């Protein structure tokens, strides 16, 4: 192992394995017993040949036979016990590592997830963790069982004749340099393979989430070719890593063969002239033969550890990332009632692209304020700044007189209910998609929410009612049904601020009417911000804010903005003309 292995092993032990040290200690003791039995077995070979077979001692036949039976029984019990205990710790440590990674990833800023695709992160949570835990279990087995077996077996060989043992191990020094070179090569190729595995997962994620556009555009062959190119690259990296990994045990085989040849030449003469007995030679030969396989596994383990080390470094790189959007030390409480929302000269830049350029407006408490403007005007960015998914470069954002940056982050986001164009439903029952883990909702309250959101209107059409599966991303429901489930979720959340992001833009006229009615019920008594391209849905808003290229360029009621004949009036005329053309 390289010098870098020490810190990696310490991290693995302190963060994930140390809580299981008692169980691991018992498992290691059982491994040591299992490994030691090989040495005891090889030692029993000498009396079996010299006392039983050659001397013909009938009494020795029984105790030697029963001794060998006892050896195998002890080995069987210790082997089964350590495997069960090790599997228990392995699975729990893997679950804890995955949970830690998932919780940490969900805490990271949205910007981190914009540059790290879901497939790559899934591969780290699933693939890398699996590889790490498989390897540390193998490493522990190698140390606890195989290393003990090799030590005991070599002790037996030394007790027979130390010169024979020295001759058998004459090639070991020649393994050191090739082993170090092989380890460095394996880690390099394994890192490349893990990166390709992440890109393959990303490609699969994109394919399965975009399966309908792929079919409609006849992109099956194109996407398959892209995946095949990544798969071929991974094959090459894995084969190269396996080649380097296989070099060490291959060299062990060669050196062992050279050692046995030397023992045969050197020790054969001593047996022929009677200096050594056949039983001694067979005991030595058995000990060295049995040491051969654990020695090969130990050699193979060094390569496997390099593969795991690459995964550990990838996992630790994720855990090293820290969120920048956090609660201040002296966080102020969030308001309880529907508050005013104030943007004051807010500037925000994504990279070198200005998104908000001094945006200023006030959304009055308990009223509906609409944000309109062309695509790229900064409307969605207003929502992101308000909920602190991103912090502005300058300016001030207040809710109820308190700057959002001064609030507890969880308390701030607890102020909002969001209904977006693409309702985020999970592959679970409708009931669970509405409750989201809450167990304090009475049947009466749930029934009222379902009625208010018009979910009750389509429940009779579903065979299992509320227990019907929503399907992946709500695929078992129509667009209007998904929106109504999202509205029911928002009603149950019962927050003082409501954010509506194109909530009806993708719906047909009939579905839009039903959803719009539910949204009106939802916005009652709440401070509501609405993003809308279809101006017909916001003409009754208390205030309409017109945005253009990150600035607030106009505001007022629908009638006042039409009368001023500005950008809003232009947008209204364009939509009216388009709708007339569509008809």
C-alpha positions as CSV (number, residue, x, y, z in Angstrom):
1,X,0.0,0.0,0.0
2,X,1.1,3.6,-0.7
3,X,1.9,6.3,1.9
4,X,-1.5,7.8,1.1
5,X,-3.3,4.7,2.3
6,X,-2.8,5.5,6.0
7,X,-5.1,8.6,6.1
8,X,-7.7,6.9,4.0
9,X,-7.8,3.9,6.3
10,X,-8.0,6.2,9.4
11,X,-10.9,8.1,7.8
12,X,-12.7,4.9,7.1
13,X,-12.1,3.5,10.6
14,X,-13.0,6.7,12.5
15,X,-16.1,7.7,10.6
16,X,-17.7,4.4,9.8
17,X,-16.1,1.3,11.4
18,X,-15.2,2.4,14.9
19,X,-18.8,2.3,16.2
20,X,-18.8,-1.5,15.2
21,X,-15.4,-2.2,16.8
22,X,-16.8,-4.8,19.2
23,X,-18.4,-6.9,16.5
24,X,-15.4,-6.5,14.3
25,X,-13.1,-7.6,17.1
26,X,-15.1,-10.9,17.5
27,X,-15.0,-11.3,13.7
28,X,-11.2,-10.8,13.6
29,X,-10.7,-13.3,16.4
30,X,-12.8,-15.9,14.5
31,X,-10.7,-15.1,11.3
32,X,-7.5,-15.7,13.2
33,X,-8.8,-19.0,14.5
34,X,-9.8,-19.9,10.9
35,X,-6.4,-19.0,9.5
36,X,-4.5,-20.7,12.3
37,X,-6.2,-24.0,11.7
38,X,-4.3,-24.3,8.4
39,X,-1.0,-24.3,10.3
40,X,-2.3,-26.8,12.8
41,X,-3.5,-29.0,9.9
42,X,-0.1,-28.9,8.2
43,X,1.6,-29.8,11.6
44,X,-0.6,-32.9,11.8
45,X,0.7,-34.1,8.5
46,X,4.0,-35.2,10.0
47,X,2.6,-37.7,12.6
48,X,0.1,-38.9,10.0
49,X,3.0,-40.0,7.7
50,X,5.7,-40.9,10.2
51,X,3.7,-42.4,13.0
52,X,0.6,-43.8,11.2
53,X,1.5,-44.7,7.7
54,X,5.2,-45.5,8.0
55,X,5.4,-46.8,11.6
56,X,1.9,-48.4,11.5
57,X,0.8,-47.2,15.0
58,X,-2.9,-48.2,15.3
59,X,-3.5,-46.0,18.4
60,X,-2.1,-43.0,16.6
61,X,-4.6,-43.6,13.8
62,X,-7.5,-42.6,16.0
63,X,-6.1,-39.5,17.7
64,X,-4.6,-38.2,14.4
65,X,-7.9,-38.8,12.6
66,X,-10.0,-37.2,15.3
67,X,-7.5,-34.3,15.6
68,X,-7.9,-33.6,11.9
69,X,-11.7,-33.8,12.2
70,X,-11.6,-31.3,15.1
71,X,-9.5,-29.0,13.0
72,X,-12.1,-28.9,10.2
73,X,-15.0,-28.5,12.6
74,X,-13.3,-25.5,14.4
75,X,-12.5,-24.0,11.0
76,X,-16.1,-24.4,9.8
77,X,-17.6,-22.7,12.9
78,X,-15.1,-19.8,12.9
79,X,-15.5,-19.3,9.1
80,X,-19.3,-19.2,9.3
81,X,-19.3,-16.9,12.3
82,X,-16.9,-14.3,11.0
83,X,-18.7,-14.2,7.6
84,X,-22.0,-13.5,9.3
85,X,-20.6,-10.8,11.6
86,X,-18.6,-9.2,8.8
87,X,-21.6,-9.0,6.5
88,X,-23.6,-7.4,9.3
89,X,-21.0,-4.7,9.8
90,X,-20.4,-4.3,6.1
91,X,-24.0,-3.7,5.3
92,X,-24.6,-1.3,8.2
93,X,-21.4,0.7,7.4
94,X,-22.5,0.9,3.7
95,X,-25.9,2.1,4.7
96,X,-24.5,4.8,7.0
97,X,-22.0,5.9,4.4
98,X,-24.8,6.2,1.7
99,X,-27.0,8.1,4.2
100,X,-24.2,10.5,5.1
101,X,-23.5,11.2,1.5
102,X,-27.1,11.7,0.6
103,X,-27.8,14.1,3.5
104,X,-24.6,16.0,2.7
105,X,-25.5,16.3,-1.0
106,X,-28.9,17.6,-0.2
107,X,-27.3,20.3,2.0
108,X,-25.0,21.6,-0.8
109,X,-26.0,24.7,-2.8
110,X,-28.0,24.4,-5.9
111,X,-24.9,25.6,-7.8
112,X,-23.1,22.4,-6.9
113,X,-25.8,20.3,-8.4
114,X,-25.9,22.4,-11.6
115,X,-22.3,21.4,-12.4
116,X,-22.4,17.8,-11.1
117,X,-25.0,15.7,-13.0
118,X,-27.3,13.4,-11.0
119,X,-25.8,10.2,-12.6
120,X,-22.3,11.0,-11.4
121,X,-23.6,11.7,-7.8
122,X,-25.7,8.5,-7.9
123,X,-22.6,6.5,-8.9
124,X,-20.7,8.0,-5.9
125,X,-23.6,7.1,-3.5
126,X,-24.1,3.7,-4.9
127,X,-21.1,2.4,-6.9
128,X,-18.3,4.0,-5.0
129,X,-19.7,3.1,-1.6
130,X,-20.3,-0.5,-2.6
131,X,-16.7,-0.8,-3.9
132,X,-15.3,0.7,-0.7
133,X,-17.2,-1.6,1.6
134,X,-16.4,-4.7,-0.4
135,X,-12.8,-3.8,-0.3
136,X,-12.4,-3.0,3.4
137,X,-14.1,-6.2,4.3
138,X,-11.7,-8.1,2.0
139,X,-8.8,-6.2,3.5
140,X,-9.8,-7.1,7.0
141,X,-10.2,-10.7,6.0
142,X,-6.8,-10.6,4.4
143,X,-5.2,-9.3,7.6
144,X,-7.3,-11.3,10.1
145,X,-7.4,-14.6,8.3
146,X,-4.9,-14.8,5.5
147,X,-2.0,-13.0,7.1
148,X,-2.4,-15.1,10.3
149,X,-2.6,-18.2,8.1
150,X,0.6,-17.3,6.3
151,X,2.4,-16.5,9.6
152,X,1.4,-19.8,11.3
153,X,2.1,-21.8,8.2
154,X,5.6,-20.3,7.8
155,X,6.1,-21.0,11.5
156,X,5.4,-24.6,10.9
157,X,7.8,-24.6,7.9
158,X,10.5,-23.0,10.1
159,X,10.0,-25.6,12.8
160,X,10.7,-28.3,10.2
161,X,13.8,-26.6,8.8
162,X,14.7,-22.9,8.6
163,X,17.0,-23.5,5.7
164,X,14.3,-25.0,3.6
165,X,12.1,-22.0,4.4
166,X,14.8,-19.5,3.4
167,X,15.3,-21.3,0.1
168,X,11.5,-21.3,-0.5
169,X,11.3,-17.5,0.1
170,X,14.4,-16.6,-1.9
171,X,12.4,-14.7,-4.6
172,X,10.3,-12.6,-2.2
173,X,12.6,-9.5,-2.3
174,X,12.1,-9.3,-6.1
175,X,8.4,-8.7,-5.6
176,X,8.7,-5.3,-3.8
177,X,9.4,-2.9,-6.7
178,X,7.0,-4.5,-9.2
179,X,4.3,-4.4,-6.5
180,X,4.7,-0.7,-5.9
181,X,4.6,0.1,-9.6
182,X,1.5,-2.1,-10.1
183,X,-0.3,-0.3,-7.2
184,X,0.3,3.1,-8.7
185,X,-0.9,1.9,-12.1
186,X,-4.0,0.3,-10.7
187,X,-5.1,3.4,-8.8
188,X,-4.6,5.6,-11.9
189,X,-6.7,3.3,-14.1
190,X,-9.3,2.7,-11.4
191,X,-9.8,6.5,-11.0
192,X,-10.5,6.7,-14.7
193,X,-12.9,3.8,-14.6
194,X,-14.9,5.3,-11.7
195,X,-15.2,8.6,-13.6
196,X,-16.5,6.8,-16.6
197,X,-18.9,4.9,-14.5
198,X,-20.3,8.2,-13.3
199,X,-20.7,9.5,-16.8
200,X,-22.4,6.3,-17.8
201,X,-24.9,6.7,-15.0
202,X,-25.5,10.3,-16.1
203,X,-26.2,9.1,-19.6
204,X,-28.6,6.5,-18.4
205,X,-30.4,9.1,-16.2
206,X,-30.8,11.4,-19.2
207,X,-32.0,8.7,-21.5
208,X,-34.6,7.3,-19.1
209,X,-35.9,10.8,-18.2
210,X,-36.1,11.8,-21.8
211,X,-37.3,8.6,-23.3
212,X,-40.3,10.1,-25.1
213,X,-38.3,12.9,-26.9
214,X,-35.7,10.2,-27.8
215,X,-38.5,8.1,-29.4
216,X,-40.2,11.1,-31.1
217,X,-36.9,12.3,-32.7
218,X,-35.6,8.7,-33.5
219,X,-32.5,9.2,-31.4
220,X,-32.3,5.6,-30.1
221,X,-29.2,4.8,-32.2
222,X,-27.5,8.1,-31.4
223,X,-28.0,7.7,-27.7
224,X,-27.0,4.0,-27.8
225,X,-23.8,4.9,-29.6
226,X,-22.9,7.6,-27.1
227,X,-23.4,5.1,-24.3
228,X,-21.4,2.5,-26.1
229,X,-18.5,4.9,-26.4
230,X,-18.5,5.4,-22.7
231,X,-18.9,1.7,-22.0
232,X,-15.9,0.9,-24.3
233,X,-13.8,3.4,-22.5
234,X,-14.7,1.9,-19.1
235,X,-14.0,-1.6,-20.4
236,X,-10.5,-0.5,-21.4
237,X,-9.9,1.2,-18.1
238,X,-11.2,-1.8,-16.1
239,X,-9.1,-4.3,-18.1
240,X,-6.0,-2.2,-17.6
241,X,-6.7,-1.9,-13.9
242,X,-7.3,-5.7,-13.7
243,X,-4.1,-6.3,-15.6
244,X,-2.1,-4.3,-13.0
245,X,-4.0,-5.9,-10.2
246,X,-3.2,-9.4,-11.5
247,X,0.5,-8.8,-11.8
248,X,1.2,-9.1,-8.0
249,X,-0.4,-12.6,-7.5
250,X,1.2,-13.7,-10.8
251,X,4.6,-12.7,-9.5
252,X,3.8,-14.5,-6.3
253,X,3.1,-17.7,-8.3
254,X,6.4,-17.4,-10.1
255,X,8.4,-16.8,-7.0
256,X,6.7,-19.6,-5.2
257,X,7.5,-22.0,-8.0
258,X,11.1,-20.9,-7.9
259,X,11.2,-21.5,-4.2
260,X,9.7,-25.0,-4.4
261,X,12.2,-25.9,-7.1
262,X,15.0,-24.9,-4.7
263,X,13.5,-26.9,-1.8
264,X,13.2,-30.0,-4.0
265,X,16.8,-29.8,-5.0
266,X,18.2,-28.8,-1.6
267,X,15.9,-30.9,0.6
268,X,15.5,-33.9,-1.6
269,X,19.0,-35.1,-0.9
270,X,18.4,-34.9,2.9
271,X,15.4,-37.1,2.6
272,X,17.2,-39.6,0.4
273,X,20.2,-39.9,2.8
274,X,17.8,-40.1,5.8
275,X,18.6,-36.8,7.5
276,X,15.0,-35.8,7.2
277,X,11.9,-38.0,7.3
278,X,9.1,-38.2,4.7
279,X,6.7,-36.9,7.3
280,X,8.8,-33.8,7.9
281,X,9.0,-33.1,4.2
282,X,5.2,-33.6,3.8
283,X,4.5,-31.3,6.7
284,X,6.8,-28.7,5.2
285,X,5.3,-29.2,1.7
286,X,1.8,-29.0,3.0
287,X,2.5,-25.8,5.0
288,X,4.0,-24.1,2.1
289,X,1.3,-25.3,-0.3
290,X,-1.4,-24.0,2.0
291,X,0.4,-20.7,2.4
292,X,0.4,-20.3,-1.3
293,X,-3.3,-19.4,-1.7
294,X,-3.6,-16.8,1.2
295,X,-0.3,-15.3,0.0
296,X,-1.8,-14.9,-3.5
297,X,-4.9,-13.3,-1.9
298,X,-2.7,-10.9,0.1
299,X,-0.9,-9.9,-3.2
300,X,-4.2,-9.4,-4.9
301,X,-5.5,-7.3,-2.0
302,X,-2.9,-4.6,-2.6
303,X,-4.4,-4.0,-6.1
304,X,-8.0,-4.1,-4.8
305,X,-7.1,-1.5,-2.2
306,X,-5.9,0.9,-4.9
307,X,-9.3,0.6,-6.6
308,X,-11.0,1.3,-3.3
309,X,-8.7,4.2,-2.6
310,X,-9.8,5.9,-5.8
311,X,-13.4,5.6,-4.7
312,X,-12.6,6.8,-1.2
313,X,-11.0,9.9,-2.6
314,X,-14.1,10.5,-4.8
315,X,-16.4,10.2,-1.8
316,X,-14.2,12.4,0.4
317,X,-14.1,15.0,-2.3
318,X,-17.9,15.2,-2.1
319,X,-17.9,15.4,1.7
320,X,-15.2,18.1,1.6
321,X,-17.7,20.4,-0.2
322,X,-19.5,22.7,2.1
323,X,-22.6,24.8,1.5
324,X,-22.2,28.5,1.3
325,X,-25.8,29.3,1.9
326,X,-26.2,28.7,5.6
327,X,-28.1,30.1,8.6
328,X,-26.3,33.0,10.4
329,X,-25.1,32.5,13.9
330,X,-27.6,34.9,15.3
331,X,-30.5,33.9,13.1
332,X,-33.8,35.8,13.5
333,X,-37.1,34.0,13.5
334,X,-39.3,34.0,10.4
335,X,-42.7,35.8,10.5
336,X,-45.8,33.8,11.3
337,X,-48.4,35.8,9.3
338,X,-48.6,36.7,5.6
339,X,-45.7,39.3,5.3
340,X,-44.7,42.1,2.9
341,X,-41.9,41.1,0.5
342,X,-39.4,43.8,-0.5
343,X,-36.7,43.8,-3.1
344,X,-34.4,46.8,-2.9
345,X,-31.8,47.4,-5.7
346,X,-31.0,43.6,-6.0
347,X,-28.1,42.6,-8.3
348,X,-27.1,39.1,-9.2
349,X,-24.7,37.7,-11.8
350,X,-24.4,34.0,-12.9
351,X,-20.7,33.8,-13.9
352,X,-20.3,36.8,-16.2
353,X,-24.0,37.0,-17.1
354,X,-26.0,39.7,-15.2
355,X,-29.4,38.3,-14.3
356,X,-30.8,40.9,-11.9
357,X,-29.8,44.6,-12.4
358,X,-31.1,46.6,-9.5
359,X,-34.5,45.0,-9.2
360,X,-36.7,46.8,-6.7
361,X,-40.4,46.2,-5.9
362,X,-42.8,45.4,-3.0
363,X,-45.3,42.6,-2.8
364,X,-47.9,43.6,-0.3
365,X,-48.9,41.3,2.5
366,X,-51.9,39.1,1.8
367,X,-52.1,40.2,-1.8
368,X,-51.3,38.6,-5.2
369,X,-48.3,40.1,-7.1
370,X,-47.6,38.9,-10.6
371,X,-44.2,38.9,-12.3
372,X,-44.3,39.1,-16.1
373,X,-41.8,39.6,-18.8
374,X,-40.0,37.9,-21.7
375,X,-37.9,34.7,-21.1
376,X,-34.7,35.7,-19.4
377,X,-36.1,38.8,-17.7
378,X,-35.2,37.4,-14.3
379,X,-38.6,36.3,-13.0
380,X,-37.5,32.8,-11.8
381,X,-34.3,34.3,-10.3
382,X,-36.5,36.4,-8.1
383,X,-37.9,33.2,-6.6
384,X,-34.4,31.7,-6.2
385,X,-33.2,34.8,-4.4
386,X,-36.3,35.0,-2.2
387,X,-35.9,31.4,-1.0
388,X,-32.1,31.7,-0.7
389,X,-31.3,29.1,-3.3
390,X,-28.8,31.8,-4.3
391,X,-27.7,35.0,-2.6
392,X,-27.5,38.3,-4.5
393,X,-24.3,40.1,-5.1
394,X,-25.7,43.3,-3.6
395,X,-29.0,44.8,-2.6
396,X,-31.5,43.8,0.1
397,X,-34.4,41.3,0.2
398,X,-36.8,41.5,3.1
399,X,-39.7,39.4,4.3
400,X,-41.9,41.0,7.0
401,X,-39.2,43.6,7.6
402,X,-36.4,41.1,8.2
403,X,-33.6,40.5,5.7
404,X,-33.8,36.9,4.4
405,X,-30.0,36.6,4.9
406,X,-30.6,37.1,8.7
407,X,-33.2,34.4,9.0
408,X,-32.7,30.7,9.9
409,X,-32.5,28.9,6.6
410,X,-35.0,26.2,7.5
411,X,-37.4,28.7,9.0
412,X,-37.1,30.9,5.9
413,X,-37.9,28.1,3.5
414,X,-40.7,27.0,5.8
415,X,-42.5,30.2,4.8
416,X,-43.1,29.1,1.2
417,X,-45.4,26.7,-0.6
418,X,-44.5,26.3,-4.3
419,X,-46.7,25.2,-7.2
420,X,-44.6,25.0,-10.4
421,X,-45.3,24.1,-14.0
422,X,-43.6,20.7,-13.5
423,X,-45.1,19.4,-10.3
424,X,-42.4,17.4,-8.4
425,X,-44.2,14.1,-7.6
426,X,-42.5,11.0,-6.3
427,X,-42.9,7.4,-7.4
428,X,-45.2,6.7,-4.4
429,X,-48.9,6.7,-3.6
430,X,-50.9,9.9,-4.1
431,X,-51.5,10.0,-0.3
432,X,-47.8,10.0,0.4
433,X,-47.2,12.6,-2.3
434,X,-49.6,14.9,-0.4
435,X,-48.6,14.1,3.2
436,X,-44.8,13.8,2.5
437,X,-44.2,11.9,5.7
438,X,-46.5,13.8,8.0
439,X,-48.5,11.6,10.4
440,X,-50.3,14.4,12.3
441,X,-53.0,15.0,9.6
442,X,-56.5,14.0,10.5
443,X,-58.8,12.3,8.0
444,X,-61.1,15.4,8.1
445,X,-58.3,17.8,7.4
446,X,-57.0,15.6,4.5
447,X,-60.6,15.4,3.1
448,X,-61.0,19.1,3.2
449,X,-57.6,19.6,1.4
450,X,-58.5,17.1,-1.3
451,X,-61.9,18.9,-1.9
452,X,-60.3,22.4,-2.0
453,X,-57.6,21.3,-4.4
454,X,-60.2,19.4,-6.6
455,X,-58.2,16.2,-6.1
456,X,-61.5,14.5,-5.0
457,X,-62.9,15.2,-8.5
458,X,-60.6,12.5,-10.1
459,X,-60.0,10.1,-7.3
460,X,-63.1,7.9,-8.2
461,X,-61.4,7.3,-11.6
462,X,-58.4,5.7,-9.9
463,X,-58.8,2.0,-8.9
464,X,-57.0,2.4,-5.6
465,X,-58.0,6.0,-4.9
466,X,-55.4,7.8,-2.7
467,X,-53.3,4.6,-2.6
468,X,-52.8,4.7,-6.3
469,X,-49.2,5.0,-7.4
470,X,-48.3,8.4,-8.9
471,X,-45.6,6.7,-11.1
472,X,-42.1,8.0,-11.8
473,X,-42.3,11.8,-11.7
474,X,-46.1,11.5,-11.6
475,X,-46.3,9.8,-15.0
476,X,-49.5,7.9,-14.1
477,X,-51.4,11.2,-13.8
478,X,-52.4,13.9,-16.3
479,X,-50.9,17.4,-16.1
480,X,-53.9,18.8,-14.5
481,X,-54.1,16.0,-12.0
482,X,-50.4,16.5,-11.1
483,X,-51.0,20.2,-10.5
484,X,-54.0,19.5,-8.2
485,X,-51.9,17.1,-6.2
486,X,-49.2,19.8,-5.8
487,X,-51.9,22.3,-4.8
488,X,-53.2,19.8,-2.1
489,X,-49.7,19.5,-0.9
490,X,-49.4,23.3,-0.6
491,X,-52.7,23.6,1.1
492,X,-51.7,21.1,3.7
493,X,-48.4,22.8,4.2
494,X,-50.3,26.0,5.0
495,X,-47.5,28.6,4.7
496,X,-47.9,32.4,4.7
497,X,-46.3,32.8,1.3
498,X,-47.3,31.1,-2.0
499,X,-45.1,31.0,-5.0
500,X,-46.7,30.0,-8.3
501,X,-44.3,29.4,-11.2
502,X,-46.2,28.9,-14.5
503,X,-48.6,26.7,-12.6
504,X,-51.2,26.5,-15.4
505,X,-49.2,27.2,-18.6
506,X,-49.0,23.6,-19.8
507,X,-52.7,22.8,-19.2
508,X,-55.6,22.6,-21.5
509,X,-58.5,25.1,-21.1
510,X,-60.7,22.7,-19.0
511,X,-57.8,21.7,-16.7
512,X,-56.6,25.2,-16.4
513,X,-60.1,26.4,-15.2
514,X,-60.2,23.7,-12.5
515,X,-56.6,24.3,-11.4
516,X,-57.1,28.1,-11.5
517,X,-60.1,27.8,-9.2
518,X,-58.0,25.7,-6.8
519,X,-55.1,28.2,-6.9
520,X,-57.5,31.1,-6.0
521,X,-58.6,29.1,-3.0
522,X,-55.0,28.4,-2.1
523,X,-53.9,32.1,-2.4
524,X,-56.6,33.4,-0.1
525,X,-55.0,35.1,3.0
526,X,-51.5,34.5,1.7
527,X,-48.8,36.7,0.2
528,X,-48.7,35.3,-3.3
529,X,-46.1,35.8,-6.0
530,X,-47.0,34.5,-9.5
531,X,-44.8,34.0,-12.5
532,X,-46.9,33.8,-15.7
533,X,-46.4,34.0,-19.4
534,X,-50.1,33.8,-20.1
535,X,-51.2,37.2,-19.0
536,X,-54.9,36.2,-18.9
537,X,-54.1,34.3,-15.7
538,X,-52.9,37.3,-13.8
539,X,-55.1,40.2,-15.0
540,X,-56.9,40.1,-11.7
541,X,-53.7,40.3,-9.6
542,X,-53.5,43.1,-7.1
543,X,-50.2,44.3,-8.7
544,X,-48.4,43.3,-11.8
545,X,-44.6,43.8,-12.0
546,X,-43.1,44.0,-15.5
547,X,-39.5,42.9,-15.8
548,X,-37.1,43.2,-18.6
549,X,-33.4,42.1,-18.6
550,X,-33.2,41.9,-14.9
551,X,-34.9,45.2,-14.1
552,X,-38.3,46.2,-12.9
553,X,-39.5,48.5,-15.7
554,X,-43.1,49.0,-14.8
555,X,-45.8,48.0,-12.3
556,X,-49.5,48.5,-11.6
557,X,-52.8,46.8,-12.2
558,X,-53.7,45.2,-15.5
559,X,-55.9,48.2,-16.6
560,X,-53.2,50.8,-15.6
561,X,-50.5,48.9,-17.5
562,X,-52.6,48.6,-20.6
563,X,-53.4,52.3,-20.5
564,X,-49.7,53.2,-20.3
565,X,-49.1,51.2,-23.5
566,X,-45.6,50.0,-22.5
567,X,-43.9,46.6,-22.5
568,X,-46.9,45.0,-20.8
569,X,-49.3,46.2,-23.4
570,X,-46.9,45.0,-26.1
571,X,-46.8,41.5,-24.5
572,X,-50.6,41.6,-24.2
573,X,-51.1,42.4,-27.8
574,X,-48.7,39.7,-29.0
575,X,-50.5,37.1,-26.9
576,X,-53.9,38.2,-28.0
577,X,-52.8,38.1,-31.7
578,X,-51.3,34.6,-31.2
579,X,-54.4,33.3,-29.5
580,X,-56.6,34.7,-32.2
581,X,-54.3,33.0,-34.8
582,X,-54.4,29.7,-32.9
583,X,-58.2,29.8,-32.9
